[in-house]
Amino acid sequence: MFTLHPQYIKDTAGKNLVVLPQNEFESLLKELEELDDVRAYDEAKKKDTGERISMEDAFKMIEINRKKKA
C-alpha cells in the first residue's frame, strides 16, 4: 500500500475537491486497475463450469467469427 497526501480545496461554486500529487494519483489508478482485474477474475471463477476447449478449436472459432464480421 502507499500513503496519500490529499489536499482539500473548494472550487468557485463552493464544491469540495481533492488534489493529489501526480505520482500518488497514478499509483492510485494502478491499484484500482489491479483491483478491477482481481474482481473480474473472481467473477469468472464463480461462473467456471470446468469446461475447456483446445487452443486449436479456440483459434478456429476466432477465425470463423473474424470472417463473419469481415
C-alpha positions, 0 to 999 in steps of 0.5 A: 500500500502507499500513503496519500497526501490529499489536499482539500480545496473548494472550487468557485461554486463552493464544491469540495475537491481533492488534489493529489500529487501526480505520482500518488494519483497514478499509483492510485489508478494502478491499484484500482486497475489491479483491483478491477482485474482481481474482481473480474477474475473472481467473477469468472471463477464463480461462473467456471463450469470446468469446461475447456476447449483446445487452443486449436478449436479456440483459434478456429472459432476466432477465425470463423467469427473474424470472417463473419464480421469481415 
